[in-house]
Amino acid sequence: MSLTLPPSAKIYLSLEPCDMRRGFDGLAAQVRNILQLDPFSGAVFLFRGKRGNRMKALVWDGSGLCLYAKRLERHQKFVWPRAGDGAVRLSGAQLAMLIEGLDWRHAIVHDEVAAPTLA
């Protein structure tokens, strides 16, 4: 899966398992109703199926919703936090690890750097 995102992109991992048959409208409704976030904000929203080997990403690119999907092979599973309500925020580096099937929880995440201002 190839997602080109600006460094400022917000990435959310939905904690609740998702029905992987859902498409654009079903996932957008889940973002709005369950995560209480705006699916048209430009943020990336990630969903995982119950078996753990399928993942979908939903993102608004400014002209329409994009839906990406990936299935891991050979009994691999995407590393996901325990099921629950809400979402977890990821960095771009953690997203890259997640997409590859790696354990993104071991990535070293630095605090966000405030944008400098001209004095």
PyRosetta script that sets phi, psi and omega in degrees:
from pyrosetta import init, pose_from_sequence

init()
pose = pose_from_sequence("MSLTLPPSAKIYLSLEPCDMRRGFDGLAAQVRNILQLDPFSGAVFLFRGKRGNRMKALVWDGSGLCLYAKRLERHQKFVWPRAGDGAVRLSGAQLAMLIEGLDWRHAIVHDEVAAPTLA")
pose.set_psi(1, 132.7)
pose.set_omega(1, -177.8)
pose.set_phi(2, -120.1)
pose.set_psi(2, 107.0)
pose.set_omega(2, 176.8)
pose.set_phi(3, -114.0)
pose.set_psi(3, 123.6)
pose.set_omega(3, 175.1)
pose.set_phi(4, -101.4)
pose.set_psi(4, 113.3)
pose.set_omega(4, -175.1)
pose.set_phi(5, -124.3)
pose.set_psi(5, 146.1)
pose.set_omega(5, 173.0)
pose.set_phi(6, -69.7)
pose.set_psi(6, 154.6)
pose.set_omega(6, -179.4)
pose.set_phi(7, -57.7)
pose.set_psi(7, -25.0)
pose.set_omega(7, -178.0)
pose.set_phi(8, -85.1)
pose.set_psi(8, 0.2)
pose.set_omega(8, -177.0)
pose.set_phi(9, -62.1)
pose.set_psi(9, 138.0)
pose.set_omega(9, 175.3)
pose.set_phi(10, -92.9)
pose.set_psi(10, 135.5)
pose.set_omega(10, -176.6)
pose.set_phi(11, -126.2)
pose.set_psi(11, 124.1)
pose.set_omega(11, -177.7)
pose.set_phi(12, -119.8)
pose.set_psi(12, 133.8)
pose.set_omega(12, 177.5)
pose.set_phi(13, -104.6)
pose.set_psi(13, 113.4)
pose.set_omega(13, 179.6)
pose.set_phi(14, -72.2)
pose.set_psi(14, 128.5)
pose.set_omega(14, -175.5)
pose.set_phi(15, -78.4)
pose.set_psi(15, -30.2)
pose.set_omega(15, -177.4)
pose.set_phi(16, -77.5)
pose.set_psi(16, 131.6)
pose.set_omega(16, 176.0)
pose.set_phi(17, -57.4)
pose.set_psi(17, 147.7)
pose.set_omega(17, -173.0)
pose.set_phi(18, -120.5)
pose.set_psi(18, 146.8)
pose.set_omega(18, 172.5)
pose.set_phi(19, -72.9)
pose.set_psi(19, 111.8)
pose.set_omega(19, -175.3)
pose.set_phi(20, -69.1)
pose.set_psi(20, -3.3)
pose.set_omega(20, 174.6)
pose.set_phi(21, -80.5)
pose.set_psi(21, -11.5)
pose.set_omega(21, -179.8)
pose.set_phi(22, -66.6)
pose.set_psi(22, 144.5)
pose.set_omega(22, 178.2)
pose.set_phi(23, -112.9)
pose.set_psi(23, -153.1)
pose.set_omega(23, -176.7)
pose.set_phi(24, -52.7)
pose.set_psi(24, -55.3)
pose.set_omega(24, -174.2)
pose.set_phi(25, -67.6)
pose.set_psi(25, -41.9)
pose.set_omega(25, 179.9)
pose.set_phi(26, -64.6)
pose.set_psi(26, -41.4)
pose.set_omega(26, 179.2)
pose.set_phi(27, -71.8)
pose.set_psi(27, -38.2)
pose.set_omega(27, 177.1)
pose.set_phi(28, -62.7)
pose.set_psi(28, -39.1)
pose.set_omega(28, 177.5)
pose.set_phi(29, -65.2)
pose.set_psi(29, -37.1)
pose.set_omega(29, 178.5)
pose.set_phi(30, -66.1)
pose.set_psi(30, -39.6)
pose.set_omega(30, 177.3)
pose.set_phi(31, -61.0)
pose.set_psi(31, -46.7)
pose.set_omega(31, -176.6)
pose.set_phi(32, -69.6)
pose.set_psi(32, -49.7)
pose.set_omega(32, -170.6)
pose.set_phi(33, -84.5)
pose.set_psi(33, -37.3)
pose.set_omega(33, -176.3)
pose.set_phi(34, -95.4)
pose.set_psi(34, -47.1)
pose.set_omega(34, -178.8)
pose.set_phi(35, -82.6)
pose.set_psi(35, -15.3)
pose.set_omega(35, -178.4)
pose.set_phi(36, 59.8)
pose.set_psi(36, 39.1)
pose.set_omega(36, 179.0)
pose.set_phi(37, -124.9)
pose.set_psi(37, 166.6)
pose.set_omega(37, -178.2)
pose.set_phi(38, -92.2)
pose.set_psi(38, 114.8)
pose.set_omega(38, -179.2)
pose.set_phi(39, -67.7)
pose.set_psi(39, -12.6)
pose.set_omega(39, -179.5)
pose.set_phi(40, -104.6)
pose.set_psi(40, 21.8)
pose.set_omega(40, -177.3)
pose.set_phi(41, -83.4)
pose.set_psi(41, -14.1)
pose.set_omega(41, -174.8)
pose.set_phi(42, 95.2)
pose.set_psi(42, -6.1)
pose.set_omega(42, 176.6)
pose.set_phi(43, -73.7)
pose.set_psi(43, 158.8)
pose.set_omega(43, 176.5)
pose.set_phi(44, -98.2)
pose.set_psi(44, 129.9)
pose.set_omega(44, 179.5)
pose.set_phi(45, -116.5)
pose.set_psi(45, 124.5)
pose.set_omega(45, -175.8)
pose.set_phi(46, -109.2)
pose.set_psi(46, 138.5)
pose.set_omega(46, -178.4)
pose.set_phi(47, -132.5)
pose.set_psi(47, 144.7)
pose.set_omega(47, 177.7)
pose.set_phi(48, -125.6)
pose.set_psi(48, 143.4)
pose.set_omega(48, 176.8)
pose.set_phi(49, -76.4)
pose.set_psi(49, 170.5)
pose.set_omega(49, -177.1)
pose.set_phi(50, -63.4)
pose.set_psi(50, -36.4)
pose.set_omega(50, -179.6)
pose.set_phi(51, -72.9)
pose.set_psi(51, -21.7)
pose.set_omega(51, 175.5)
pose.set_phi(52, 91.3)
pose.set_psi(52, -4.9)
pose.set_omega(52, -177.6)
pose.set_phi(53, -100.9)
pose.set_psi(53, 0.6)
pose.set_omega(53, 179.5)
pose.set_phi(54, -123.6)
pose.set_psi(54, 142.5)
pose.set_omega(54, -179.8)
pose.set_phi(55, -140.4)
pose.set_psi(55, 145.2)
pose.set_omega(55, 173.6)
pose.set_phi(56, -128.0)
pose.set_psi(56, 147.8)
pose.set_omega(56, 176.1)
pose.set_phi(57, -125.2)
pose.set_psi(57, 134.4)
pose.set_omega(57, 178.6)
pose.set_phi(58, -119.1)
pose.set_psi(58, 130.7)
pose.set_omega(58, 179.3)
pose.set_phi(59, -149.6)
pose.set_psi(59, 140.1)
pose.set_omega(59, 174.2)
pose.set_phi(60, -90.0)
pose.set_psi(60, 123.0)
pose.set_omega(60, -176.9)
pose.set_phi(61, -100.8)
pose.set_psi(61, 9.3)
pose.set_omega(61, 179.4)
pose.set_phi(62, 104.5)
pose.set_psi(62, -23.5)
pose.set_omega(62, 178.4)
pose.set_phi(63, -124.4)
pose.set_psi(63, -10.1)
pose.set_omega(63, 179.6)
pose.set_phi(64, 177.1)
pose.set_psi(64, 168.4)
pose.set_omega(64, 176.3)
pose.set_phi(65, -79.9)
pose.set_psi(65, 137.7)
pose.set_omega(65, 175.6)
pose.set_phi(66, -112.8)
pose.set_psi(66, 139.5)
pose.set_omega(66, -179.8)
pose.set_phi(67, -125.5)
pose.set_psi(67, 120.1)
pose.set_omega(67, 179.0)
pose.set_phi(68, -113.2)
pose.set_psi(68, 147.8)
pose.set_omega(68, 179.4)
pose.set_phi(69, -139.6)
pose.set_psi(69, 149.3)
pose.set_omega(69, 175.1)
pose.set_phi(70, -145.7)
pose.set_psi(70, 141.3)
pose.set_omega(70, 175.0)
pose.set_phi(71, -122.6)
pose.set_psi(71, 126.7)
pose.set_omega(71, 175.6)
pose.set_phi(72, -84.1)
pose.set_psi(72, 146.6)
pose.set_omega(72, -179.6)
pose.set_phi(73, -105.1)
pose.set_psi(73, 177.2)
pose.set_omega(73, 175.1)
pose.set_phi(74, 54.2)
pose.set_psi(74, 44.7)
pose.set_omega(74, 174.5)
pose.set_phi(75, 63.2)
pose.set_psi(75, 18.0)
pose.set_omega(75, 175.7)
pose.set_phi(76, -78.3)
pose.set_psi(76, 154.9)
pose.set_omega(76, 178.1)
pose.set_phi(77, -134.3)
pose.set_psi(77, 147.3)
pose.set_omega(77, 174.5)
pose.set_phi(78, -71.1)
pose.set_psi(78, 137.5)
pose.set_omega(78, 178.3)
pose.set_phi(79, -76.4)
pose.set_psi(79, 123.3)
pose.set_omega(79, -175.2)
pose.set_phi(80, -137.2)
pose.set_psi(80, 143.6)
pose.set_omega(80, 174.7)
pose.set_phi(81, -64.5)
pose.set_psi(81, 165.8)
pose.set_omega(81, 178.2)
pose.set_phi(82, -56.6)
pose.set_psi(82, 147.2)
pose.set_omega(82, 179.5)
pose.set_phi(83, -60.1)
pose.set_psi(83, 146.2)
pose.set_omega(83, 178.4)
pose.set_phi(84, 177.7)
pose.set_psi(84, -169.9)
pose.set_omega(84, 178.2)
pose.set_phi(85, -89.8)
pose.set_psi(85, 152.8)
pose.set_omega(85, 173.6)
pose.set_phi(86, 91.2)
pose.set_psi(86, -158.7)
pose.set_omega(86, -175.0)
pose.set_phi(87, -144.6)
pose.set_psi(87, 161.1)
pose.set_omega(87, 175.2)
pose.set_phi(88, -115.0)
pose.set_psi(88, 139.9)
pose.set_omega(88, 179.4)
pose.set_phi(89, -90.3)
pose.set_psi(89, 135.1)
pose.set_omega(89, 178.6)
pose.set_phi(90, -116.5)
pose.set_psi(90, 158.9)
pose.set_omega(90, 171.6)
pose.set_phi(91, -90.8)
pose.set_psi(91, 169.0)
pose.set_omega(91, 176.7)
pose.set_phi(92, -61.0)
pose.set_psi(92, -38.0)
pose.set_omega(92, 178.6)
pose.set_phi(93, -65.9)
pose.set_psi(93, -41.0)
pose.set_omega(93, 177.7)
pose.set_phi(94, -65.3)
pose.set_psi(94, -38.1)
pose.set_omega(94, 176.8)
pose.set_phi(95, -61.5)
pose.set_psi(95, -44.0)
pose.set_omega(95, 179.0)
pose.set_phi(96, -59.9)
pose.set_psi(96, -41.4)
pose.set_omega(96, 178.6)
pose.set_phi(97, -66.4)
pose.set_psi(97, -44.0)
pose.set_omega(97, -179.8)
pose.set_phi(98, -59.0)
pose.set_psi(98, -45.6)
pose.set_omega(98, -178.8)
pose.set_phi(99, -60.5)
pose.set_psi(99, -33.6)
pose.set_omega(99, 180.0)
pose.set_phi(100, -82.2)
pose.set_psi(100, -2.7)
pose.set_omega(100, -179.8)
pose.set_phi(101, 84.9)
pose.set_psi(101, 14.3)
pose.set_omega(101, -179.4)
pose.set_phi(102, -90.6)
pose.set_psi(102, 162.3)
pose.set_omega(102, 179.0)
pose.set_phi(103, -81.2)
pose.set_psi(103, 97.7)
pose.set_omega(103, -176.3)
pose.set_phi(104, -68.5)
pose.set_psi(104, -14.9)
pose.set_omega(104, -177.6)
pose.set_phi(105, -69.0)
pose.set_psi(105, -15.4)
pose.set_omega(105, -179.7)
pose.set_phi(106, -93.6)
pose.set_psi(106, 2.5)
pose.set_omega(106, 177.0)
pose.set_phi(107, -71.7)
pose.set_psi(107, 144.2)
pose.set_omega(107, 175.7)
pose.set_phi(108, -88.0)
pose.set_psi(108, 116.7)
pose.set_omega(108, -177.4)
pose.set_phi(109, -107.4)
pose.set_psi(109, 122.9)
pose.set_omega(109, 179.0)
pose.set_phi(110, -88.1)
pose.set_psi(110, 155.0)
pose.set_omega(110, 176.2)
pose.set_phi(111, -60.6)
pose.set_psi(111, 151.1)
pose.set_omega(111, 176.9)
pose.set_phi(112, -62.9)
pose.set_psi(112, 138.5)
pose.set_omega(112, 179.1)
pose.set_phi(113, -93.3)
pose.set_psi(113, 127.4)
pose.set_omega(113, 178.6)
pose.set_phi(114, -68.4)
pose.set_psi(114, 139.0)
pose.set_omega(114, 177.8)
pose.set_phi(115, -66.2)
pose.set_psi(115, 134.2)
pose.set_omega(115, -179.8)
pose.set_phi(116, -71.5)
pose.set_psi(116, 156.7)
pose.set_omega(116, 176.7)
pose.set_phi(117, -122.1)
pose.set_psi(117, 150.7)
pose.set_omega(117, 176.7)
pose.set_phi(118, -83.9)
pose.set_psi(118, 132.1)
pose.set_omega(118, -177.7)
pose.set_phi(119, -88.8)
pose.dump_pdb("model.pdb")
